[in-house]
Amino acid sequence: MKAGIHPNYQEICFQDSSNGFKFVTRSCANARDKITLEDGRILPLYKLDTSSESHPFYTGTQKSVDNMGGRVERFRSRFGKTSAKPVEPATATATATAVASDQ
């Protein structure tokens, strides 16, 4: 391998700043701070705003669009159509037959 062209791939501790959750993984991310872990290792610290421990999708606190005060129902009543007309299979077959007979 060529020397001096590869990024610094090392173990880094990522910390969620919203709840203090920490996990260690290998990464090329640049970190300014250092942290001493429970096992005595000193690793670079990369601070995150959100991780899987605090993100609403993963914690189950995500709000559904359907139950947000009837907004979806109001939108559908104003702009939505009740149902679209389905295409009848007989019409599609008749059209295909007519096209085939023209050739």
N, C-alpha and C positions, 0 to 999 in steps of 0.2 A: 504494500500500500504506500501511496505517496505521503510523505510527512508534511504536516502543517496545513492540510486542506480539510481535515475532518473536524466536525464540531466536538466540543467537550461533552461526551456522553458519560454521565455520572449519576449516582444516587442522590435524589433530592427529596426533601420533606415538603409536601404541600399541606398548607393549613387553611381551613375555611375560616375567614375572619368573622363570619356571622355567628358561629357556634363553637369554634375552637377545635373542630374535628381535624385530625392529622392523619396522613398516610404517606408512606415512603414508596417511591418508584424510581425507575431510571428515566432520565430525560436530558435533553439538550438545553433546557430553559436556563437563562441567566438569572441568578439570585444574588442579591446584595447581602441579605441577612444570613446569620447562622443560628442553629438551634442545637441544643444538647438533648438527645432523646433519653428515655428511661434506661436503655441498655448502655449508655455512656458514649454512643457515637455522636460526633459533631458533624452535622450535615448542613448544606445550604438550605435556606428556608424561602419558599415561594408562597406568597399569600394570595389566596383566591377569594373572590367575592361570593361565589356560589359553588357548592359541590353537590354530590348526590345526597349528602346528609341534610342539606338545607333547601334543595330545589323543590318547588311545589309538586312537580310531576312525579318525582321519586318518593316524596314523603306522603303522598296521598291527599294533600290539602289543595290540590288544583281545583279551581272552580270550573264547572261545566258551562258551556255557552247556553245550553238549553234551560238552565234554571237561574238565569240572571235577571229576575224581575220581569219576565215576559217580553224581553226585547226581541227575541227571535219570533215569537208569535205576532207581535206588533208589526215587525218587518214583513212577515209572510202575509198578514192581512192587508197590508198596504200595497205591496209590490208582487207578492207571489201569486201564482196561479194554483188553483186547487188541484188539478191533475192534468197531465198531458195526454193527448189522444194516442193510444197505442197503434202501431202500424199493424194492419190486418195481414196475416200470412197469405190469404187468398189473393190479395191485391199484389203483393210482391211476386207471387208465382205467376199470375196473369201477365205482369209486366215482363218478366223473364221469358215467358213463352212468346209474347209478342215480339220481343227483340230477337229471339232465336229464329222466328219464322221470317223476319225481314231479311235475314242474311242469306 
